Amino acid sequence: MLRYLIPAGVFAILIGFFFLGLGRDKETLPSPLIGKPAPAFELPSVEDPTQKISSQDFAGRMYVINVWGSWCVGCRQEHDALMQIAQRGEVPIVGLNWNDELALAQRWLRELGNPYVGNAFDAEGRVAIDWGVYGAPETFLVDANGEIIFKHVSPLTIEIWERDFVPLIRASKGSGT
Amino acid sequence: MKIVVALMLLTFAVSPIFAIDIERAFEDDAQQARYERLSRELRCLVCRSETIADSNATLASDLRRQLRELMAAGKSDEQIMQYMTDRYGDYVLYKPPLAARTWLLWAAPVLFVLGGGIAAVIVIRRKSHLPEEDPADPGLGAS
């Protein structure tokens, strides 16, 4: 009896491993920055490169950082959703323009509309590295204490926004911070 | 014949001559060797199965620049790896750290060899106790 039970048991364990592996999201990497202070930045603005935009401008407020580039297909895909989210006015969206060319970034905002309160021009990708960015589009939620409380990788939709971001925004605003 | 020659020439297309990161980063040989070793221990997070030394993704070249700058600033290997994992997590390391979460990963090869060895010993022992000739099988030559 045992000689049949052992291989059957090993087989069952293997199947169990494979089955768990099937449902796992292997694309999204967990960010070690969740719950940590958002990395500071000071970069030229895309809209007017003679002006600076810095994390200090948003100190004490909850805001969203959205990483995008004119080369990024997923960013084009989520752009409508960002426009709608900006309309709702729950929280300001700050753009982090990543490894892009200024003229292309400006044209993007002109042609597709600008959902951002401001755009930081990170041509060398240094700020993106500080934020642990590995693939645009990425969207971070920073609370009023300046801590990153959520990160979403891949194009945003209104459904994702309402499911993952809105409850956190409500909770954070409700607690008076 | 021409096709054969063309195919043979094609093999040169994958030669290391076309490596991604060919420019020397440091004058000093020891530093250069250290740079090459470290860039092979860091994962390119865009193209997951490549190190930052092998990848031509923008992120990989940005991370190589970061690595050069950290080395030039005199940071130790530990400090550099800490810098990377602070931003990207353990996944950026090609060699995962030995921790409570990863013991099974590290122990797996040993466990597999042990399991296989035990199974082999059991089978060999049992077989060696069997009689030389299988009474159920008359064998060749029997009629």
Contacts between the chains, C-beta under 8 A, distances in Angstrom:
chain1	res1	chain2	res2	distance
A	29	B	45	6.8
A	29	B	88	7.3
A	29	B	89	6.2
A	29	B	91	5.4
A	30	B	89	6.0
A	31	B	89	6.9
A	32	B	85	6.8
A	32	B	86	6.4
A	32	B	87	7.1
A	32	B	88	7.3
A	32	B	89	4.5
A	33	B	87	7.2
A	99	B	58	5.2
A	99	B	62	7.5
A	124	B	62	7.2
A	124	B	65	8.0
A	125	B	58	6.9
A	125	B	59	7.2
A	125	B	62	4.3
A	126	B	62	7.7
A	126	B	66	7.9
A	128	B	62	7.6
A	129	B	62	6.2
A	129	B	63	7.0
A	129	B	66	5.9
A	129	B	87	6.2
A	130	B	87	6.5
A	131	B	87	7.4
A	132	B	87	4.1
A	132	B	88	5.1
A	132	B	89	7.5
A	134	B	45	3.6
A	134	B	46	6.1
A	134	B	59	6.1
A	134	B	88	6.9
A	135	B	45	7.4
A	135	B	46	6.0
A	135	B	59	7.9
